[in-house]
Amino acid sequence: MKTELIRIGNSRGVRIPKPLIEQSGLRKRVQLQVDNDCIIISPERGPREGWETAFRAVGPTERDERLLDSAGPSGFDRTEWKW
C-alpha cells in the first residue's frame, strides 16, 4: 500500500487505515524504531510483557529448583559468611 506523508506542524505523519490498525493490534500508544531504512510501528509493550507466557512455554521448573539445591556452598559461604 502506498500513501503520502501529510504535514502536521513541523513534522510529517501517515494516515493508517483502520483495518491495518486492527490487524496489527495498535492501540493509543505505539513504539517506533528504525531498522536499516524502514520505520517500524508496533504496539507499545510494558516492561516484561509476555515473559510469563514465555516462562510457562518452557515447562515445569521442578528441574531448575533441584539444580539450585545441588549447587552447595561456595568458597565465600565457607570462609567469609558469618551466621
Backbone bond lengths (Angstrom), bond angles and torsions (degrees), N, CA, C in turn:
res aa  C-N    CA-C-N  psi(-1)  N-CA   C-N-CA  omega(-1)  CA-C   N-CA-C  phi
1 M - - - 1.442 - - 1.525 108.40 -
2 K 1.298 117.15 134.38 1.454 122.07 176.82 1.521 108.61 -109.50
3 T 1.331 115.49 146.25 1.459 121.08 178.00 1.520 108.11 -149.09
4 E 1.310 116.92 170.94 1.458 120.99 -179.97 1.515 110.40 -107.88
5 L 1.333 115.63 149.42 1.461 120.69 171.95 1.513 108.41 -74.52
6 I 1.324 116.26 137.47 1.465 120.00 177.33 1.527 108.72 -111.78
7 R 1.310 116.42 151.27 1.455 121.38 -179.70 1.519 109.73 -79.86
8 I 1.337 115.50 130.42 1.463 122.66 174.57 1.522 106.01 -132.01
9 G 1.342 116.78 94.42 1.470 120.13 -174.05 1.514 109.25 62.47
10 N 1.346 116.98 -127.83 1.458 121.42 177.72 1.528 112.01 -89.42
11 S 1.317 116.65 1.65 1.463 121.33 -177.24 1.519 110.31 -106.98
12 R 1.313 115.42 -178.01 1.457 122.36 174.83 1.525 107.64 -126.96
13 G 1.309 116.48 152.92 1.451 121.02 -179.98 1.511 111.33 -138.48
14 V 1.316 114.59 168.60 1.456 122.08 177.97 1.520 107.14 -128.76
15 R 1.314 117.23 132.93 1.462 120.89 173.79 1.522 107.48 -82.88
16 I 1.324 115.30 126.20 1.460 120.35 179.60 1.525 107.69 -104.16
17 P 1.321 117.92 120.20 1.467 120.38 -179.31 1.533 111.60 -61.42
18 K 1.326 115.83 146.16 1.454 122.43 -176.99 1.533 113.56 -53.25
19 P 1.346 119.96 -43.75 1.467 118.88 179.01 1.536 112.83 -58.79
20 L 1.323 117.80 -37.15 1.467 120.45 178.25 1.524 110.98 -68.13
21 I 1.327 117.06 -38.98 1.463 120.93 178.29 1.527 109.71 -62.45
22 E 1.321 116.53 -44.59 1.463 120.40 -179.46 1.529 111.97 -66.42
23 Q 1.328 117.54 -42.83 1.468 121.54 -179.36 1.522 112.03 -65.07
24 S 1.331 117.06 -35.24 1.466 120.72 -175.38 1.529 112.80 -88.77
25 G 1.344 117.69 -10.00 1.458 120.57 179.10 1.513 113.74 75.43
26 L 1.344 117.57 22.26 1.464 120.34 178.28 1.512 109.60 -68.43
27 R 1.332 114.93 142.57 1.460 121.40 177.78 1.529 107.96 -119.28
28 K 1.325 116.49 -154.85 1.458 120.36 -176.31 1.525 111.84 -64.25
29 R 1.337 116.98 -39.95 1.468 120.86 179.92 1.523 109.42 -111.05
30 V 1.325 116.56 143.97 1.462 121.82 -179.83 1.526 109.80 -129.08
31 Q 1.299 115.01 165.01 1.461 122.49 176.05 1.526 107.16 -108.43
32 L 1.330 117.58 132.12 1.460 122.40 177.49 1.518 109.33 -113.16
33 Q 1.320 116.44 139.23 1.455 119.71 173.35 1.523 108.36 -151.01
34 V 1.304 115.72 156.08 1.456 121.62 178.48 1.516 107.92 -109.50
35 D 1.331 116.70 129.60 1.452 122.98 176.91 1.523 106.32 -127.60
36 N 1.325 115.84 112.18 1.463 122.46 -171.70 1.527 108.17 56.25
37 D 1.301 119.18 -116.49 1.465 120.15 -179.63 1.527 111.81 -109.15
38 C 1.330 116.77 24.37 1.464 121.25 -178.10 1.525 110.99 -116.09
39 I 1.311 116.45 139.66 1.465 121.97 172.02 1.517 107.00 -95.27
40 I 1.330 116.78 124.74 1.456 121.97 -179.19 1.524 108.28 -107.22
41 I 1.327 116.06 124.80 1.461 122.97 177.60 1.521 106.94 -110.65
42 S 1.321 116.89 120.77 1.465 120.30 -179.35 1.520 109.79 -135.91
43 P 1.340 117.42 160.29 1.463 120.08 179.26 1.529 110.18 -60.58
44 E 1.320 116.21 142.93 1.462 120.04 175.59 1.524 107.98 -67.05
45 R 1.303 115.49 134.62 1.461 120.66 178.52 1.520 108.56 -120.25
46 G 1.332 114.96 141.44 1.453 120.25 178.44 1.523 110.59 -74.85
47 P 1.335 116.23 165.91 1.458 119.64 176.81 1.524 110.26 -59.16
48 R 1.300 116.72 133.53 1.470 124.57 177.03 1.534 113.13 62.93
49 E 1.337 117.46 17.54 1.462 119.94 177.87 1.528 108.94 -65.15
50 G 1.306 115.91 130.47 1.455 120.92 179.86 1.524 114.42 90.84
51 W 1.334 117.88 -8.12 1.468 120.49 -178.62 1.528 110.91 -63.63
52 E 1.333 117.47 -42.63 1.463 119.84 -177.08 1.525 110.27 -60.79
53 T 1.315 117.09 -42.55 1.459 120.98 178.49 1.522 110.39 -61.93
54 A 1.337 116.60 -42.28 1.466 120.58 179.65 1.524 111.19 -64.86
55 F 1.328 117.68 -42.29 1.465 120.67 178.88 1.528 110.84 -63.99
56 R 1.326 116.52 -41.38 1.469 119.69 -179.97 1.531 110.80 -65.74
57 A 1.333 117.05 -32.62 1.462 120.85 -179.58 1.529 111.55 -66.60
58 V 1.319 117.33 -24.60 1.463 121.45 179.90 1.515 110.85 -68.98
59 G 1.302 117.74 -34.15 1.458 121.65 179.47 1.512 111.32 117.66
60 P 1.328 116.84 -171.12 1.459 121.43 -177.43 1.528 111.96 -61.02
61 T 1.320 115.60 150.87 1.470 120.26 -178.93 1.516 112.23 -100.32
62 E 1.322 117.91 10.30 1.456 121.47 -178.78 1.530 111.62 -53.86
63 R 1.325 116.58 -45.78 1.457 121.72 -178.00 1.523 111.56 -63.49
64 D 1.320 117.26 -39.24 1.464 121.32 179.21 1.527 110.53 -61.14
65 E 1.314 116.71 -42.20 1.464 120.05 -179.19 1.520 110.86 -64.27
66 R 1.324 117.94 -38.53 1.460 120.50 177.71 1.521 111.51 -65.19
67 L 1.321 117.10 -35.67 1.464 119.70 177.82 1.528 110.28 -62.19
68 L 1.311 117.13 -42.30 1.462 120.25 179.53 1.522 110.79 -65.24
69 D 1.326 117.82 -41.14 1.463 121.27 179.88 1.523 112.16 -64.46
70 S 1.314 117.08 -33.13 1.463 120.51 -176.16 1.530 113.03 -85.52
71 A 1.327 117.94 -2.84 1.465 119.90 -176.69 1.524 111.88 -66.55
72 G 1.306 118.68 -35.51 1.461 121.09 179.44 1.519 112.49 74.06
73 P 1.330 117.12 173.13 1.460 120.86 -177.56 1.533 111.77 -72.23
74 S 1.327 114.51 150.89 1.467 120.53 177.52 1.523 109.40 -96.19
75 G 1.314 116.24 177.45 1.460 120.82 176.02 1.518 111.44 -59.04
76 F 1.306 116.99 -38.13 1.465 120.93 177.67 1.528 109.64 -61.99
77 D 1.344 116.12 -44.17 1.463 119.95 -179.91 1.531 111.19 -59.89
78 R 1.325 117.06 -38.87 1.457 120.62 -175.96 1.521 112.86 -77.64
79 T 1.327 119.12 -34.19 1.477 120.20 -172.38 1.515 115.05 -110.70
80 E 1.321 118.94 -33.44 1.464 121.69 -171.82 1.531 114.01 -100.80
81 W 1.300 117.23 -36.83 1.458 121.28 -171.61 1.532 110.67 -74.64
82 K 1.317 116.51 132.13 1.471 122.36 177.05 1.510 108.20 -117.69
83 W 1.323 117.63 129.09 1.459 121.70 176.84 1.501 109.78 -84.99
